[in-house]
Amino acid sequence: MSDLLHIAVSPMGDHSISRAVDGAFVEAFKARHANAEIITHDLAIESIPHLDGEAIGAGYTPEDARSVSAAAKHNYRLGLIKEVNEAKHILVSTPMWNFSVPSVLKAWIDQIIIPGAVAVTGKVTVIISQGGSYAPGAPRAGWDWESGFMKQLFESIGATDVEVIVSEFGLAGIAPGLEAFVDNKAASIAAAKTAAAARASL
Ligand SMILES: Cc1cc2nc3c(=O)[nH]c(=O)nc-3n(C[C@H](O)[C@H](O)[C@H](O)COP(=O)(O)O)c2cc1C
């Protein structure tokens, strides 16, 4: 049982926008919940294995017929699932990479989804940092395959209270062509931090 299960994804350390926004969340969460029990998986450090055939097969094999290796892989999944099921609040912070989630996050997602075993009972907050903007009217409006995916994914495993907080224009001032959006970037990050802190204070 944890008050907060925190999955952090960005490998960019102090330069990460999604981690700066999740910092605002965690700070407010700790202020709201004294002595909160927090489980953190930093996927930039911790390597989550890709789901393989042995792990998948273990789910279809009676417990007493599993090999030692298959049992270990299945039990690893059940351990991650227990954290998900028992968390009062799940926080995922992640970059957008190639219009979707980084593969390390997808590896965690694939590990935790065993139909019938995973069942989210707490709130879910997903913090996403995008390099550009996919808002209505933007040249690539509709190319965001991450925020809707993350919401739908958690709802598919039982979550009824999912909030996705997006900051835009993370590459403004870094990548050429986005110079005009530096102010939008600062405003978007500030708004995301405010939304994250408000969500954590509920
Ligand atoms: C490998 C890679 C792929 C990226 N793909 C996209 C993309 O498809 N769309 C986008 O808006 N930004 C993209 N970006 C930019 C990041 O989303 C942006 O820099 C964001 O701030 C990263 O989050 P972070 O600062 O928490 O690491 C990409 C960055 C990297 C390194």
Ligand as a Chemical Component Dictionary entry (heavy atoms), coordinates in Angstrom:
data_LIG
# 
_chem_comp.id                   LIG 
_chem_comp.type                 NON-POLYMER 
_chem_comp.pdbx_formal_charge   0 
_chem_comp.three_letter_code    LIG 
# 
loop_
_chem_comp_atom.comp_id 
_chem_comp_atom.atom_id 
_chem_comp_atom.alt_atom_id 
_chem_comp_atom.type_symbol 
_chem_comp_atom.charge 
_chem_comp_atom.model_Cartn_x 
_chem_comp_atom.model_Cartn_y 
_chem_comp_atom.model_Cartn_z 
_chem_comp_atom.pdbx_ordinal 
LIG C1  C1  C 0 14.062 11.132 -28.922 1  
LIG C2  C2  C 0 13.191 12.345 -28.828 2  
LIG C3  C3  C 0 12.009 12.388 -29.539 3  
LIG C4  C4  C 0 11.174 13.503 -29.448 4  
LIG N1  N1  N 0 10.006 13.510 -30.138 5  
LIG C5  C5  C 0 9.160  14.554 -30.011 6  
LIG C6  C6  C 0 7.906  14.574 -30.678 7  
LIG O1  O1  O 0 7.525  13.661 -31.384 8  
LIG N2  N2  N 0 7.109  15.655 -30.498 9  
LIG C7  C7  C 0 7.457  16.706 -29.689 10 
LIG O2  O2  O 0 6.676  17.637 -29.543 11 
LIG N3  N3  N 0 8.644  16.708 -29.038 12 
LIG C8  C8  C 0 9.498  15.676 -29.180 13 
LIG N4  N4  N 0 10.687 15.659 -28.510 14 
LIG C9  C9  C 0 10.988 16.776 -27.609 15 
LIG C10 C10 C 0 10.599 16.456 -26.180 16 
LIG O3  O3  O 0 9.268  16.032 -26.076 17 
LIG C11 C11 C 0 10.805 17.682 -25.296 18 
LIG O4  O4  O 0 12.172 18.051 -25.333 19 
LIG C12 C12 C 0 10.351 17.444 -23.861 20 
LIG O5  O5  O 0 10.597 18.580 -23.106 21 
LIG C13 C13 C 0 11.073 16.250 -23.249 22 
LIG O6  O6  O 0 10.660 16.051 -21.918 23 
LIG P1  P1  P 0 11.747 16.222 -20.746 24 
LIG O7  O7  O 0 12.204 17.665 -20.828 25 
LIG O8  O8  O 0 11.022 15.907 -19.492 26 
LIG O9  O9  O 0 12.865 15.253 -21.026 27 
LIG C14 C14 C 0 11.545 14.587 -28.619 28 
LIG C15 C15 C 0 12.748 14.539 -27.913 29 
LIG C16 C16 C 0 13.569 13.436 -28.019 30 
LIG C17 C17 C 0 14.862 13.393 -27.249 31 
# 
loop_
_chem_comp_bond.comp_id 
_chem_comp_bond.atom_id_1 
_chem_comp_bond.atom_id_2 
_chem_comp_bond.value_order 
_chem_comp_bond.pdbx_ordinal 
LIG C1  C2  SING 1  
LIG C2  C3  SING 2  
LIG C2  C16 DOUB 3  
LIG C3  C4  DOUB 4  
LIG C4  N1  SING 5  
LIG C4  C14 SING 6  
LIG N1  C5  DOUB 7  
LIG C5  C6  SING 8  
LIG C5  C8  SING 9  
LIG C6  O1  DOUB 10 
LIG C6  N2  SING 11 
LIG N2  C7  SING 12 
LIG C7  O2  DOUB 13 
LIG C7  N3  SING 14 
LIG N3  C8  DOUB 15 
LIG C8  N4  SING 16 
LIG N4  C9  SING 17 
LIG N4  C14 SING 18 
LIG C9  C10 SING 19 
LIG C10 O3  SING 20 
LIG C10 C11 SING 21 
LIG C11 O4  SING 22 
LIG C11 C12 SING 23 
LIG C12 O5  SING 24 
LIG C12 C13 SING 25 
LIG C13 O6  SING 26 
LIG O6  P1  SING 27 
LIG P1  O7  DOUB 28 
LIG P1  O8  SING 29 
LIG P1  O9  SING 30 
LIG C14 C15 DOUB 31 
LIG C15 C16 SING 32 
LIG C16 C17 SING 33 
# 
